[in-house]
Amino acid sequence: MTSQLGAARLIADHVRFTGDYFRKAKSRSGNSLGDVYFSQDSIQITEQVTPDLARSIEVVRKKLSIPESAIKAYVYASPEIQAYCVSDGADRCFIRFSSGLIGLLEPAELEFVAGHELGHFLLSHSIGAGEVDSGAYEMKMLQRAQEISADRLGLLACGSIDVSIRALMKTVSGLPSEHLRFDVGEFISQIRKLKGEDFLGQGGSSHPSMLVRCRALLWFSMSNAVKDCSVSEQRPADLDDLDRNVGRDLNDYVDGPERKEVELLKTHVSMWLAAEQIVSDGMFDKHEQEKFSKLFGVDNLRKFKSFLGGFDASEVKKEVNDKLSSAIGELNQVLPYSGDKEISGMKKSILESF
């Protein structure tokens, strides 16, 4: 089955947002828990029972090159506007749509939502999602980046930027077509009228601002990746430029405060790594002081010299090691995926400097 999903995963990776780190799906032992669980309180989407919904799923499946046996879709009773995709392994997934969502969307709009959810599956977003603290900065930033990637699969699935944005506007507002005027340009232009501080408070969300998502999707719709998403082609160069623009939007309107905090923690680790090198020979000579000042500033140099003055030679190494361990722990807490790699790079840089 996994080999049959090869073409679909290539399409997904072809358009993956660069801020969405690639993490290979882990193999899991297959079981039928999803079938048993979902069948208890949901109706399976089939041609015999729900023919219109089944046609929409079939359209998406074919456009994304997913084998039929890889997907099972269900509808459950709820007024909430909700859809999600779960997987019991790397080669099979279950999509659930609320009846409220089904009643709200036109068939083409449902294709966008289905493509978005299947995008999470193809990009292995659900694999290992519970391995770390869901409140970690990196987890939240990664989840928001994953939404950008999944939106792209949704657009490829429905084939229309207008349909895609209509679907997003409907799901965020809960309003049916008769209550919305779909002026995409006007909707997108709202982001130009806002400043970064207008988006404060979104850092705790697993989804980016709807305006950020729509603008990212509009840019993507004009890329070569949409004009030709052939899996035999290399990733289009214009997609890298586009991703830089999307990354700036995420930083300016959502991720900025968290990224600043991460940079402060990284500087803290780097400073105590330097301190570890400095106290290793029991000397803090003029050359080392100049290096420390250049890397971390005169004020931190003064504080560090004062710190050293508070301990005798037999204590200082332990104190520095304790400070370093604490700083590394704080960084790993907010960067559970990439913290070790970042620390390894900082160690190399400090060794080269000192």
C-alpha positions in Angstrom: 0.0 0.0 0.0 2.7 2.5 0.9 4.3 2.1 -2.5 0.9 2.7 -4.1 0.8 6.0 -2.2 4.2 7.0 -3.6 2.8 9.3 -6.4 0.4 11.0 -4.0 3.1 11.7 -1.4 5.4 13.0 -4.2 2.6 15.5 -5.2 2.3 16.5 -1.6 6.0 17.0 -1.0 6.2 18.9 -4.3 4.1 21.7 -2.8 5.0 21.4 0.9 5.5 24.8 2.6 9.2 25.0 3.6 8.2 25.9 7.2 6.5 22.5 7.5 9.4 20.3 8.5 9.5 16.9 6.8 9.1 14.1 9.3 8.9 10.6 7.9 5.9 8.7 8.9 6.5 6.0 11.4 5.2 2.5 10.7 2.5 1.3 13.0 0.9 -2.1 13.4 -2.3 -2.1 11.4 -5.6 -2.5 13.2 -9.3 -1.9 12.6 -9.8 0.4 15.5 -10.9 3.2 13.2 -13.5 1.1 11.5 -15.0 -0.1 14.8 -14.9 3.3 16.4 -16.3 5.4 13.6 -18.9 3.0 12.5 -20.6 3.2 16.0 -21.7 6.9 15.6 -21.1 7.8 12.0 -22.3 6.9 8.5 -19.7 5.8 6.1 -19.6 7.7 2.8 -20.4 5.2 0.0 -21.8 5.4 -3.4 -24.8 3.4 -2.3 -25.7 5.4 0.8 -24.3 9.0 0.1 -23.7 9.1 -3.6 -23.1 12.9 -3.9 -20.6 12.9 -1.1 -19.0 9.7 -2.5 -18.5 11.5 -5.9 -16.7 14.4 -4.2 -14.4 12.1 -2.3 -13.7 10.2 -5.6 -12.8 13.4 -7.4 -10.3 14.3 -4.7 -8.9 10.8 -4.5 -8.2 10.8 -8.2 -6.7 14.3 -8.4 -4.3 13.5 -5.6 -3.5 10.0 -6.9 -4.5 8.3 -3.7 -5.5 4.6 -4.0 -9.1 3.9 -3.1 -8.2 1.5 -0.3 -6.3 4.2 1.6 -9.3 6.3 2.5 -12.5 5.8 4.5 -14.8 8.8 5.0 -17.6 9.3 7.5 -20.3 11.8 8.4 -21.3 12.3 12.0 -24.2 14.3 13.5 -23.1 17.7 14.8 -24.0 21.3 14.2 -20.3 22.3 14.5 -18.4 23.1 11.3 -15.7 20.5 11.6 -13.6 18.0 9.6 -10.6 16.0 10.6 -8.4 13.2 9.4 -6.7 10.5 11.5 -4.5 7.6 10.5 -3.8 4.2 12.0 -0.6 3.9 10.0 1.4 5.3 7.1 -0.9 3.8 4.4 -4.5 4.4 5.6 -6.6 7.2 6.9 -10.1 8.0 8.1 -11.8 11.4 7.4 -14.8 12.6 9.4 -17.1 15.4 8.4 -19.7 16.9 10.7 -23.2 17.1 9.3 -23.1 20.9 9.9 -20.1 21.2 7.5 -21.8 19.0 4.9 -24.9 21.1 5.0 -22.9 24.3 4.6 -20.6 23.5 1.6 -21.2 23.0 -2.1 -19.7 19.9 -3.6 -16.6 21.7 -5.0 -16.1 23.4 -1.6 -16.2 20.0 0.1 -13.5 18.8 -2.3 -11.2 21.6 -1.0 -11.9 20.5 2.6 -11.4 16.9 1.8 -8.2 17.7 -0.1 -6.9 19.7 2.9 -7.6 16.9 5.3 -6.0 14.3 3.0 -3.0 16.7 2.7 -2.4 16.2 6.4 -2.4 12.4 5.9 -0.1 12.5 2.8 2.4 14.8 4.6 2.4 12.6 7.7 1.2 15.5 10.0 -0.7 13.2 12.3 2.1 10.7 12.8 3.8 11.3 16.2 1.7 14.4 16.9 1.2 13.4 20.5 4.9 12.8 21.2 5.6 16.2 22.6 3.9 19.0 24.6 1.2 20.4 22.3 1.8 23.8 23.9 5.5 24.0 22.9 6.3 27.0 20.7 7.7 24.8 18.0 4.7 22.5 18.0 2.3 25.5 17.5 4.5 27.1 14.8 4.8 23.7 13.1 1.0 23.1 13.2 0.4 26.5 11.6 2.9 25.8 8.9 1.2 22.4 8.3 -2.1 24.2 7.7 -0.4 26.2 4.9 0.8 23.0 3.3 -2.6 21.3 3.7 -4.4 24.2 2.1 -2.3 23.7 -1.0 -3.4 20.1 -1.3 -7.0 21.4 -0.9 -6.6 23.8 -3.8 -5.1 21.1 -6.0 -8.0 18.8 -5.1 -10.8 21.3 -6.0 -8.9 23.1 -8.8 -10.1 26.6 -8.1 -8.8 29.5 -5.9 -12.2 31.0 -5.7 -13.7 27.7 -4.5 -10.9 27.3 -2.0 -11.3 30.8 -0.5 -15.1 30.4 -0.5 -14.7 27.2 1.5 -12.4 28.9 4.0 -14.7 31.9 4.4 -17.7 29.6 5.0 -15.9 27.4 7.5 -14.6 30.4 9.5 -18.0 32.3 9.4 -20.5 29.4 9.4 -22.5 31.4 6.9 -24.1 29.8 3.8 -23.7 31.2 0.3 -26.8 33.4 0.4 -25.3 35.5 3.2 -21.8 36.0 1.7 -20.6 38.1 -1.2 -17.5 36.4 -2.4 -15.2 39.3 -3.3 -11.9 37.6 -2.9 -9.8 40.7 -3.6 -11.6 42.7 -0.9 -11.3 39.9 1.6 -7.6 39.5 1.0 -7.0 43.3 1.1 -8.1 43.4 4.7 -4.6 42.1 5.7 -3.0 45.3 4.3 -5.1 47.4 6.6 -3.9 45.6 9.7 -0.7 45.8 11.7 1.2 43.0 13.4 -0.2 44.0 16.8 -3.7 43.5 15.5 -2.9 39.8 15.4 -1.5 39.5 18.9 -3.0 36.6 20.9 -2.9 34.2 17.9 0.3 32.6 19.1 -1.6 30.0 21.0 -3.7 28.9 18.0 -2.8 25.8 15.9 -4.1 27.6 12.8 -2.8 30.8 11.2 -5.1 33.8 10.7 -7.7 33.1 8.0 -6.4 36.2 6.2 -2.9 34.9 6.2 -4.0 31.5 5.0 -6.1 33.1 2.1 -3.2 35.3 1.0 -0.8 32.4 1.1 -3.3 30.3 -1.0 -3.8 33.2 -3.5 0.0 33.4 -4.0 0.2 29.6 -4.4 -2.6 29.6 -7.0 -0.4 31.8 -9.2 2.7 29.6 -8.9 4.1 27.1 -11.4 3.3 24.3 -8.9 -0.4 24.8 -9.7 0.2 25.2 -13.4 2.1 21.9 -13.5 2.1 19.7 -10.5 3.7 16.8 -12.3 5.5 14.5 -9.9 8.4 14.1 -12.4 9.3 17.8 -12.2 11.5 19.3 -9.5 10.1 21.7 -7.0 9.4 24.9 -8.9 11.9 27.7 -8.0 9.1 30.3 -7.7 7.6 28.2 -4.8 10.7 28.9 -2.7 10.3 32.7 -3.3 6.6 32.4 -2.5 7.4 30.5 0.8 9.6 33.3 1.9 6.7 35.7 1.5 4.4 33.3 3.4 7.1 32.9 6.1 7.2 36.7 6.5 3.5 36.9 6.9 3.5 34.2 9.6 6.3 35.9 11.4 4.7 39.4 11.2 1.2 38.4 12.1 1.4 35.2 14.2 4.8 33.6 15.0 6.8 36.8 15.8 6.6 36.9 19.6 7.3 33.2 19.9 10.3 33.4 17.5 11.8 36.3 19.5 11.5 34.2 22.7 13.2 31.3 21.0 16.1 33.5 19.9 16.5 34.8 23.4 16.7 31.2 24.7 19.2 30.2 22.0 21.4 33.2 23.0 21.2 32.1 26.6 22.3 28.5 25.7 25.1 29.9 23.5 26.4 32.2 26.2 26.6 29.3 28.8 28.3 27.1 26.2 30.9 29.8 25.8 31.2 30.0 29.6 31.8 26.3 29.7 34.7 26.7 27.3 36.1 29.7 29.2 36.2 28.0 32.6 37.6 24.7 31.3 41.2 26.0 31.6 40.5 28.2 34.7 41.4 31.4 32.8 39.4 34.3 31.3 42.0 36.1 29.3 41.7 39.4 27.4 41.3 37.6 24.1 38.4 35.5 25.4 36.8 38.6 27.0 36.9 40.4 23.6 35.3 37.3 21.9 32.6 37.1 24.6 31.8 40.8 24.4 31.6 40.6 20.6 29.2 37.7 20.7 27.0 38.7 23.7 27.6 42.3 24.3 29.4 44.4 26.9 26.6 44.2 29.5 26.6 40.4 29.4 30.4 40.4 29.7 30.2 42.6 32.8 27.5 40.2 34.3 29.5 37.1 33.5 32.7 38.6 35.1 30.6 39.4 38.2 29.2 35.8 38.2 32.7 34.4 38.1 33.8 36.6 40.9 31.1 35.1 43.1 32.7 31.6 43.2 36.1 30.1 43.9 37.8 27.9 41.3 36.5 24.7 42.8 32.9 25.8 42.5 32.7 27.7 39.2 32.7 24.8 36.8 29.8 23.1 38.6 27.9 26.4 38.6 28.4 27.0 34.9 27.4 23.4 34.1 24.2 23.9 36.1 23.4 27.1 34.3 24.1 25.4 30.9 21.9 22.4 31.8 19.1 24.7 32.8 19.3 26.8 29.6 19.4 23.7 27.4 16.4 22.3 29.2 14.4 25.5 28.6 15.3 25.5 24.9 14.4 21.9 24.4 11.1 22.5 26.1 10.1 25.1 23.4 11.9 23.3 20.5 11.2 19.6 21.1 11.9 18.6 17.5 14.9 20.8 16.5 16.4 21.7 19.9 19.1 19.1 19.8 20.1 20.1 16.3 20.2 23.8 17.2 22.4 23.0 20.3 24.8 20.9 18.3 25.2 23.8 15.8 25.8 26.3 18.7 28.4 24.0 20.2 30.3 23.8 17.0 30.2 27.6 16.6 31.4 28.3 20.1 34.3 25.8 19.7 35.4 27.6 16.6 35.1 31.0 18.3 37.0 30.0 21.5 
